[in-house]
């Protein structure tokens, strides 16, 4: 009797296990596979971002900063117009 019970139920023998199904892109929730992390691409893009920010800061300090924060901190080409008074 115990022999028939053993054979009728699912076996835990590794040879009788069902093979796992191959998952394709349709088995994910939205129908596509998640992207793999690419460290080299990330490093290159991070480097380019840092270079771009350095160039922007360099252009600012070469052009705009000296005009706004000169040695005397007074604009030299500013002409003050007198306020017209009512006649």
Secondary structure, DSSP 4 states (H G I P E B T S, - for coil): -HHHHHHHSPP--GGGSPPPPPP-GGGSTTSSPPPPP-HHHHHHHHHHHHHHHHHHHHHHHHHHHHHHS-SS-S-SS--PPPPPPP-
